[in-house]
Amino acid sequence: MPRVSVIIPAYNRRDAIRPTLDSVVAQTFADVEIILVDDGSTDNLVEMVRAEYPSVRTFALDRNSGVSAARNHGVAAARGELIAFLDSDDLWSPDKLTLQIEDFDRHHDAVLSFTDITIGATGTAVVYSSLQPFQPERVFEQLLEGGPILPSAVIVRKRDLDEVGGFAPEVTVGEDRDLWLRLAALGTFRFLPLPLVRRVVYHDALSHRSERWKADFDLVVTRFLDRPEGQPYRHRARELRVLQLVKIGARHLRNGNVKESCSALVRAMSSDPPAMVRAPGRRLLTNAIAHHLQRVFRWTRITRLWRRVTRFAKPVARDHARSSTVTLTYRPPPDAPRRVPSSR
């Protein structure tokens, strides 16, 4: 039986999943099974994986059911004591499992272990813990406020997953946070402060899902507050919901969508004006504004440089054209009939 089962949900990733699979195959920890769950793809993903990665166990769902259902299917088929999740566009460092399992084994009381991540348009722009620093004494608060834990960095014991029931299929955005909140009631979380995962964030990842993201998070908060471990946080229900609007506004601003950002932030201020100055919201906005200003200044510098280049290039091109001009004079052949001007 393998020690670790790696669960990879995928949908129409045939031409892009190879680097992800390669990063798992290259792990220095060898006692691993890789499980890929095809979430109703239409691009022959399973056929490609079976042909090129015969050691990978593949499962195909009949229809696209969402990442929660795909992960749960993989967990049900897993034979390992530990479960590691990996999204189909993320990459692992070769020693990710080795280092994480060594740390996990030294802390038998831990329910979940996660590492740091580099994140950005190229996957290396920002270390995630600089945006969402983990505070072990505030696990519930942090999961409600922002979420410092991403699935591709997580290892969890299979027995604990079975106890809490896995991912909630009806939660399509923020399903990971819902699960972490339930697992946090069982014991402690371990954080390994090494960036062993690389995540690429696409520019339009939020634009079409912000409203669904807000609705799903409201559902996650409501469920948590209804459970016994959520009772001490019920007085913050309104604040937590408004904070998600601040987070949506901050994300839009980081992506350069100023109009959408202003819309979300105005809604947040109208519901709870202090939300903008409380620590979580203030941190989100400060980081987003700094990122946006860097983008603006960068493009401003590029524009200025381009104008200087074109301003210099125009006279150079004009002088070159003048020096390259050839004057053509027509000379008729000697035997050509001479044209006599008309007397009219």
URJOZI-V188120 format. One record per residue. N is the residue number from 1. RES is the residue in one small letter. PHI is phi in degrees with one decimal (NA if undefined). PSI is psi in whole degrees, 0 to 359 (* if undefined). OMEGA is omega in whole degrees, -180 to 180 (none if undefined). Layout:
N;RES;PHI;PSI;OMEGA / N;RES;PHI;PSI;OMEGA
This chain:
1;m;NA;135;180 / 2;p;-71.1;152;178 / 3;r;-76.1;322;-175 / 4;v;-127.2;137;172 / 5;s;-111.5;124;179 / 6;v;-98.6;121;-177 / 7;i;-103.8;121;-180 / 8;i;-122.6;104;172 / 9;p;-81.1;144;-178 / 10;a;-149.7;146;177 / 11;y;-139.9;115;179 / 12;n;50.5;53;-179 / 13;r;-118.1;26;-174 / 14;r;-55.0;316;-174 / 15;d;-90.9;1;-175 / 16;a;-127.0;353;-171 / 17;i;-88.1;349;-176 / 18;r;-57.3;313;179 / 19;p;-58.6;324;178 / 20;t;-64.5;311;179 / 21;l;-63.4;320;179 / 22;d;-60.7;323;-179 / 23;s;-68.8;334;176 / 24;v;-81.2;316;179 / 25;v;-59.7;329;-177 / 26;a;-83.3;4;-178 / 27;q;-63.0;140;177 / 28;t;-74.8;341;174 / 29;f;-84.3;118;-168 / 30;a;-93.9;338;-173 / 31;d;-82.6;70;-171 / 32;v;-134.8;142;165 / 33;e;-115.8;141;-179 / 34;i;-109.1;126;-179 / 35;i;-119.3;119;176 / 36;l;-107.5;127;179 / 37;v;-111.0;114;179 / 38;d;-83.6;115;-175 / 39;d;-88.2;59;176 / 40;g;76.1;34;-179 / 41;s;-65.9;158;179 / 42;t;-119.3;14;-175 / 43;d;-114.3;22;179 / 44;n;59.9;38;-180 / 45;l;-60.5;312;-176 / 46;v;-62.1;318;-180 / 47;e;-61.0;318;179 / 48;m;-64.6;316;-178 / 49;v;-65.5;318;180 / 50;r;-63.8;326;-180 / 51;a;-75.9;320;-173 / 52;e;-98.7;339;-180 / 53;y;-132.2;73;-174 / 54;p;-63.9;340;-180 / 55;s;-78.8;348;-178 / 56;v;-81.8;130;174 / 57;r;-81.6;127;-176 / 58;t;-116.8;143;176 / 59;f;-135.7;138;-178 / 60;a;-119.4;123;175 / 61;l;-80.5;149;-177 / 62;d;-66.2;329;-179 / 63;r;-146.0;165;179 / 64;n;-69.8;110;-174 / 65;s;-112.5;357;179 / 66;g;100.3;160;-174 / 67;v;-66.8;329;180 / 68;s;-65.3;312;179 / 69;a;-63.2;321;180 / 70;a;-64.8;315;179 / 71;r;-64.0;317;179 / 72;n;-61.2;322;178 / 73;h;-62.7;318;178 / 74;g;-65.0;319;179 / 75;v;-63.1;319;180 / 76;a;-62.7;328;-179 / 77;a;-88.0;350;-174 / 78;a;-70.6;144;178 / 79;r;-110.0;357;-177 / 80;g;-83.7;157;176 / 81;e;-71.4;326;-179 / 82;l;-113.2;146;179 / 83;i;-116.3;128;175 / 84;a;-117.9;134;180 / 85;f;-102.5;145;177 / 86;l;-147.2;122;176 / 87;d;-74.9;154;-170 / 88;s;-72.7;354;177 / 89;d;-119.0;14;177 / 90;d;-105.2;162;-177 / 91;l;-129.0;146;176 / 92;w;-106.8;146;167 / 93;s;-69.4;147;-176 / 94;p;-56.9;331;-178 / 95;d;-100.2;15;-176 / 96;k;-58.7;306;-177 / 97;l;-67.1;319;-179 / 98;t;-58.2;307;-178 / 99;l;-65.8;320;-176 / 100;q;-70.7;319;-179 / 101;i;-69.9;323;176 / 102;e;-59.2;317;179 / 103;d;-68.6;319;-180 / 104;f;-62.6;320;-178 / 105;d;-68.8;337;177 / 106;r;-81.3;352;-178 / 107;h;-131.7;83;-175 / 108;h;-69.0;342;180 / 109;d;-82.0;350;-177 / 110;a;-74.1;140;178 / 111;v;-91.8;324;-174 / 112;l;-141.2;143;175 / 113;s;-124.6;140;176 / 114;f;-145.1;154;-179 / 115;t;-108.8;175;173 / 116;d;-78.6;168;-175 / 117;i;-140.3;144;165 / 118;t;-96.8;140;-170 / 119;i;-143.1;147;178 / 120;g;154.1;187;-178 / 121;a;-63.1;331;176 / 122;t;-108.2;359;-179 / 123;g;87.4;359;-176 / 124;t;-130.9;8;-171 / 125;a;-71.3;318;-171 / 126;v;-136.9;141;171 / 127;v;-83.5;124;-169 / 128;y;-60.4;325;-178 / 129;s;-66.1;341;175 / 130;s;-71.4;336;177 / 131;l;-90.8;323;-177 / 132;q;-131.5;75;-180 / 133;p;-62.0;135;-179 / 134;f;-84.2;133;178 / 135;q;-124.4;102;-173 / 136;p;-55.8;328;-178 / 137;e;-77.6;354;-178 / 138;r;-126.9;42;-175 / 139;v;-59.7;309;-179 / 140;f;-61.4;314;-179 / 141;e;-60.7;316;-178 / 142;q;-66.5;321;178 / 143;l;-66.1;327;177 / 144;l;-76.4;327;-175 / 145;e;-83.5;319;-173 / 146;g;-150.8;318;180 / 147;g;92.0;88;-179 / 148;p;-84.6;4;-173 / 149;i;-117.3;123;177 / 150;l;-108.0;144;-172 / 151;p;-54.5;320;-175 / 152;s;-66.9;349;179 / 153;a;-98.5;0;-166 / 154;v;-100.5;140;163 / 155;i;-126.0;135;-179 / 156;v;-140.6;152;179 / 157;r;-75.4;136;-176 / 158;k;-62.1;323;-179 / 159;r;-63.4;325;179 / 160;d;-72.1;322;175 / 161;l;-59.6;316;-180 / 162;d;-63.7;325;-178 / 163;e;-67.5;320;-177 / 164;v;-90.8;351;174 / 165;g;95.8;9;177 / 166;g;72.0;198;-179 / 167;f;-75.4;147;177 / 168;a;-86.3;112;-176 / 169;p;-61.5;334;-178 / 170;e;-77.6;348;177 / 171;v;-99.1;108;-174 / 172;t;-95.7;337;177 / 173;v;-126.7;124;-175 / 174;g;86.3;17;180 / 175;e;-63.6;330;179 / 176;d;-68.0;318;-180 / 177;r;-63.5;323;177 / 178;d;-59.9;317;180 / 179;l;-69.4;317;-180 / 180;w;-61.1;322;179 / 181;l;-62.5;322;178 / 182;r;-71.9;323;179 / 183;l;-69.9;327;-178 / 184;a;-62.7;338;178 / 185;a;-73.4;346;-177 / 186;l;-92.0;336;-176 / 187;g;171.6;194;-173 / 188;t;-84.6;160;175 / 189;f;-110.3;141;177 / 190;r;-106.7;133;177 / 191;f;-114.3;124;176 / 192;l;-100.3;109;-171 / 193;p;-78.8;54;176 / 194;l;-126.9;130;-179 / 195;p;-77.4;85;-175 / 196;l;-100.4;4;180 / 197;v;-130.4;142;177 / 198;r;-119.2;128;-179 / 199;r;-123.3;131;177 / 200;v;-97.2;126;180 / 201;v;-105.0;124;-179 / 202;y;-86.8;148;-172 / 203;h;-58.6;322;-174 / 204;d;-101.4;22;-174 / 205;a;-64.0;332;-175 / 206;l;-101.3;340;-166 / 207;s;-59.9;326;-175 / 208;h;-100.2;6;-173 / 209;r;-135.0;9;-174 / 210;s;-64.0;319;-180 / 211;e;-67.1;319;178 / 212;r;-66.1;323;178 / 213;w;-60.4;316;179 / 214;k;-65.5;316;-179 / 215;a;-63.7;317;-179 / 216;d;-67.3;322;179 / 217;f;-67.3;322;175 / 218;d;-57.2;321;178 / 219;l;-66.0;317;179 / 220;v;-61.1;315;-180 / 221;v;-63.8;315;-179 / 222;t;-59.6;315;180 / 223;r;-63.7;318;-180 / 224;f;-63.7;314;-178 / 225;l;-66.0;337;179 / 226;d;-79.6;345;180 / 227;r;-88.9;160;-177 / 228;p;-56.6;320;-178 / 229;e;-68.9;345;179 / 230;g;-89.6;352;-176 / 231;q;-58.2;319;-179 / 232;p;-66.1;350;-175 / 233;y;-111.1;7;-176 / 234;r;-66.2;332;180 / 235;h;-69.9;348;-179 / 236;r;-102.6;13;-174 / 237;a;-57.2;311;-178 / 238;r;-64.7;316;-180 / 239;e;-59.2;318;-178 / 240;l;-67.1;322;179 / 241;r;-68.9;320;179 / 242;v;-67.5;326;180 / 243;l;-59.4;329;179 / 244;q;-68.9;328;174 / 245;l;-66.4;321;176 / 246;v;-62.4;319;-179 / 247;k;-66.2;319;177 / 248;i;-62.4;316;178 / 249;g;-61.2;319;179 / 250;a;-65.7;321;180 / 251;r;-66.8;317;177 / 252;h;-60.7;320;-179 / 253;l;-65.7;320;178 / 254;r;-62.3;328;179 / 255;n;-86.4;0;179 / 256;g;85.3;9;179 / 257;n;-91.6;79;-172 / 258;v;-64.6;319;-178 / 259;k;-61.8;312;179 / 260;e;-65.1;324;178 / 261;s;-62.5;313;-180 / 262;c;-61.6;321;180 / 263;s;-60.6;313;-180 / 264;a;-66.9;320;-178 / 265;l;-70.5;325;176 / 266;v;-63.8;319;177 / 267;r;-63.0;321;179 / 268;a;-65.1;316;-179 / 269;m;-66.3;324;-180 / 270;s;-69.7;333;-180 / 271;s;-86.6;321;-176 / 272;d;-157.2;86;-175 / 273;p;-52.7;320;-179 / 274;p;-65.8;349;-178 / 275;a;-59.2;333;-177 / 276;m;-75.0;338;-175 / 277;v;-110.1;351;174 / 278;r;-67.1;158;-172 / 279;a;-53.3;310;-178 / 280;p;-62.6;313;180 / 281;g;-66.2;321;180 / 282;r;-63.5;320;179 / 283;r;-65.9;317;179 / 284;l;-60.4;313;-178 / 285;l;-68.3;320;180 / 286;t;-61.0;314;179 / 287;n;-64.1;318;-178 / 288;a;-66.9;318;180 / 289;i;-64.4;318;179 / 290;a;-61.6;317;179 / 291;h;-64.5;318;-179 / 292;h;-65.8;318;179 / 293;l;-64.3;322;176 / 294;q;-61.2;319;179 / 295;r;-63.1;314;-179 / 296;v;-62.6;313;-179 / 297;f;-65.0;323;180 / 298;r;-63.0;313;180 / 299;w;-68.5;329;176 / 300;t;-64.4;316;178 / 301;r;-64.0;319;179 / 302;i;-63.6;318;179 / 303;t;-62.6;316;179 / 304;r;-62.6;318;179 / 305;l;-63.0;318;180 / 306;w;-62.8;320;179 / 307;r;-64.2;320;178 / 308;r;-64.7;318;180 / 309;v;-63.1;313;-179 / 310;t;-68.1;326;178 / 311;r;-64.7;322;178 / 312;f;-75.8;325;-175 / 313;a;-71.1;329;-176 / 314;k;-63.6;308;178 / 315;p;-65.0;327;177 / 316;v;-63.2;316;180 / 317;a;-66.2;323;-180 / 318;r;-67.4;318;179 / 319;d;-65.7;322;178 / 320;h;-63.8;321;-180 / 321;a;-66.1;321;179 / 322;r;-65.8;316;-179 / 323;s;-69.8;340;-178 / 324;s;-95.6;0;-177 / 325;t;-72.1;134;178 / 326;v;-115.2;124;179 / 327;t;-87.5;123;-178 / 328;l;-101.7;126;178 / 329;t;-117.1;130;-179 / 330;y;-83.4;125;177 / 331;r;-120.1;115;-179 / 332;p;-71.1;151;178 / 333;p;-65.2;155;-176 / 334;p;-59.6;326;-176 / 335;d;-88.3;4;-179 / 336;a;-71.2;140;-180 / 337;p;-63.5;137;-177 / 338;r;-82.9;132;-178 / 339;r;-85.4;126;178 / 340;v;-96.6;127;-179 / 341;p;-63.1;144;180 / 342;s;-71.3;145;179 / 343;s;-80.8;352;-179 / 344;r;-78.9;*;none
